[in-house]
């Protein structure tokens, strides 16, 4: 990692001073970015920090294997916010009235849709909090702040006022953070985060190690990229020693497919063609039969029998006509009563 120790100490000091930390990732993040961000979330949460991890759009199914995906939010509200926000997709003019009532010690929020508009279902609801404070923003895999979409457009003043730790491996990164941990020579974000957490002497438990290993596997396309170096495999070995579990990652970055093994043909060397068998199947079977007994010439001439008797065929004249009852079923009667 091409990051100075001074920068590492700055990140560590900034995190120590912060109580409320927001980890932000860009819209439609890669599997590697999601794994790296959730790993930071798990580590800082284990240290007693109040941390929230946010993304402009909800997670897709491919992220379900990662630990902490259920903690992902879609708005910057602060981890200690007390104001509950209930949101759902809205179409202009679709709501007739919003009211509330209290019945049997339960608060009921009533949202009445306008006629000819679809009703609102529970699956459309998103829940979040507001009113909290933010001391520090950590961006993961965000080359420029506009990639955060609504997270940035709705909170521009927050990104101006609060310190930002910018973690990325893109050579196009705009270095917008107060501290920029940007290293384009590192293969994956998860590898960069592993090194960063280790140098800050932060713990990496089994769940964090599993996320980081999955991120490295996906980000390097199962280690097939040319950028995968010796340090990449050293990081993998370190995470396995931390108890990381290997999970199947199927993403656009890494696709697991089962390919049947076929042995490649042996190429002749030195211009010599491989020997091909010239034996037929019958000759091959004959070559594997046991040796026949040796036959000796007959000393006494045997009287010749009629050809028909030698072959066990009756010498009676054959009748080529088919009996009339040939095709009828035969009924056999036993001569013994059982």
N, C-alpha and C positions, 0 to 999 in steps of 0.2 A: 504494500500500500504506500503510495507516494504522498504521505501526509506527515507533517512534522510533529514531533512530540509537543511542541508548543500549542498546536491546534488541538491535539488530544486533551491537553490540560485545560484549554479554554472550554471545550465541550463539557468536560467533566465538571468544571466549576459552574458553568451555566446551568447544568442539570441539577446540581446540588442546591442552587439558590432558588430554583423554581418549585412551586407547589402544584400548580395546575399546568399540565403539558398537553398540547394537542399534536398528534401525529397525523399529517395530511398526505394523501397520495392522489395522483392525478386521475382524471376521468378515464375509464376503461383501462385500468392498470394491467401490467403484465403479471403473470403468476409469481415471478421473481420479486417484483416490487411489493406485491401483497404479502408474500412470505416474510420479506425483510421488515416491513412496517409492523406486522403483527408480532414479530420476534422482539422488536424494540418495546412494543406495548407490554408484552409478557414480562420482560426483564425489569422495566421501570416500575410496573405495578407491584412486582415482588419486593421492591425496595420501599414500598409505602407511598409512592407518588400517586397523585390523582391524575390519571391519564385517560384520554379519549382518542380513538383512532377514527378518522373520517375519510370518506370518499364521496365524490359527487353523485355517483350512481350506486345502486344496491349491488351486492356481490352476486356473481353467477355461480352455477352449480360446480364449476371446476375448482372453486376455492373451498368447497365443503370439507376437504380433507385437512385443511389447515386449522390449527388450534387458535381460537380467538376470533374466528370469523363472525360469530354471533354478537360480538361486541362492536361491530362496525356500525358507525353512524353516517348520516349524510348531511350534517349541519354542524358548524362550529358554535357550540353553546357553553363550553366549559364543563368539566367533569362534575362540578358541584352545583350545577344549576338546579333550581327548585321549581321552575315554571314548566309544567307539562305542555308540550305542543303536540296536537293531533293534526296530521296533515294527510291529504289525499288528492288525487288528480282532479283538477277543476276545469270546467268548461263554462265560458261566459254565459250567464243567464240560466245555469242549470240548477241553482239553489233557490227555492221559494222562500224558506224561512229557517232560522236557527233559533232554538229555544232550549230551555232546560227545566227540569222539575226534580223534586226530591220525593222519593217513594220508598217506604220500608228501609229507611236509613241508607239509601243508595242515590247517588247523584246521576241523573240521566240527561245526557246531552242529546237533543233531538234535532236532526238535520233532515229537513223535508225537501226532497227534490221537486223541481217544477214538472208539470205534466208534459209528457212526451220526451222526457229525458230519462236515461237509465238510472236505476237505483244505486245507492252507494253500498258496497259490500265490505265486510270486515277485512278481506284480503287486500283491499285498496289502502288501508290505514297504515300510516307510519307514525311512530312515537319518538319524541326527543324532548330535550330539556333546554331551557334558556335561563338567563339570569346569572350564570356562573362567570367566573373570571378566567383569564388565560395569561400565564406568565411566560410561556415559551412555546414556539411553534417549531416542530421538526418536520421537514418535508423529505420524502423518500422517493427517489426516481422521478422528480419533477424538474424538467429542464428549464421551464419558465413558469412564472406564477399564473399566467393565463390558462395553463393546462389544468389548473384546479377548478376551472369552470365556475359554478355558483359559489363554491367555497371561498373563492377570491373576490368575485364581483360583489358579493353581499357583505364582505368584511375587509374591504381595501384599507380602511383606517387601522384595523387590527394588525395587518401585515406590515404597516408602516411604523406602528408604535412598538410592537413587541419584537424581541430578538428572534431570529430565524437560524436554525442549524440546517444547512442544505446538504443532503447526502445523495450523491448521484454518481453514475459511471459514464454519463453521456458527454461526449466531447463538445456537444452543442449547448451545454449548460451555461446559463447567463450569469452565474456567480452572484446571485441576488441576496445571499444570506449574510448575516453578521459573521458567521463561521461557515466556510464552504469546505466540506469533506467530499471533494470531487476527484475521482481517479479513473480516467478512461482506460488505464492499462489493466484494471481488474476485470475479470471475466464476468462476474455477476454482482448484483447489489447485495445478495445474501452473503457472499464471500466477504465483501467490504464491511458489512455490518458485523459479521463474526469477528473480524480483526479489530474493529472499533470497540466492541464490547469487551474483548479480551484485554486490549491495551488499557481500557479504563478500569480493569479489574472488577467488572460486573459479572454476576453469576449467570451461567447458561445451564438451565435445567433440561430435562429430557424433552419436554414439549417445545421449548425454544430451539433446541438442537434439531428436533424433527422438522420443524418449520424451515430452518435454515438449510438443512440438507435437501429438502424438497425444492426450495428455491434455487439452490445451486444446480440441482439435476435438471430442472426445467430451463433455467436461464442459459445453461451451457448446451442445451439440446442433448442431454445424456452424455455430456463430456465429448461431444463430437466436433465442437467448434475449435478452430485453430488457436483461439485465444486462451483455451484451457491450458494452464501451465502446471509446473510441478507444485506451486503454491496452492493451486486449486485442489489437488489431490491430498496435499498435506492438511488443508482445512477440512476436507471430507473425513480424513482419518481422525482428526481432532474431535469432530462432531460425533462420530461413531463411538469414540471412547467416552463421550458425554452421555451416551445412551440413546442416540438418535435412532428412530425407526425409519426404515426405508418404505416409502409408500409409492403406489403406482401413480404417476403423474401423466395425465393425458390432456395436453393443451396444444395450442397452435405452436408453442415453442418446443414442446416435447411430446411426441406422439408414440405411444407404445403399440407396436403391431407385432403379431406373431408370424414369423416367416419360416416356412419349413426348411430344414437343413438339407442341402443337396451337395454331395461331394463333387468338387470340381474335377473335370477330366484331367488325367495325368498327361502332361505334355512330353513328347519324346525329346530327349536330350542328345546332342551331338549328331543330329540328322538321322538317328536310328528310329525307325518306326516300331511301335509296339507290336509284339508277336500276337497274331490272331489265330485262334483255333480253326482248323480246317475240318474237324470231325463233325459228322452229322449226328443228330440225336440218337439214331439207331446204332451208329458206330460207337458212340459214347457209352450207351447202355451195354453193348457187347464187351467193351473194354473193362467194364466193372463187374461182369458176370464171373462166377467161380469157374475154374478150369473144368472142361468136359473130360469125362473118363476116356482113356485111350482105347481105341477100338482095334481089334486084331482081325485079320482075314479069316473067314470060315474055312475049316479044314475038310468039312463034309458038306456036300451039296444037299440042301434040303429040297424036298419035292415042292414044286411050285403049286400053290393053290389058285383056284380061280380068282380073278381080280375082284369080283364082287364079294367073295368070302373073305379075302384079305382086308378089305375095307369095312367088313361087318355089315354089308348091305345084302338084303335078300335078293336071291336070283330070280324070284318070281317076277313075272311081267308086271310092270307098273301100270296102274290105271290112272290116267290123267284126269278122269272125271271126278269132280268134287261131290261127296255124298250129299244128299238133299238135306240131311239134318245137321250139317257141319256147323252152321251158324246158330243153331238153336242151343239154349242153355242145357247143360247136362246135369242130371240128377243122379247121384250115387247113393245106393242103399247099402247099409251095413248088414253083414250077415250075422253079426253078434249083437245081442240085445244087452245094453248096459243097464 
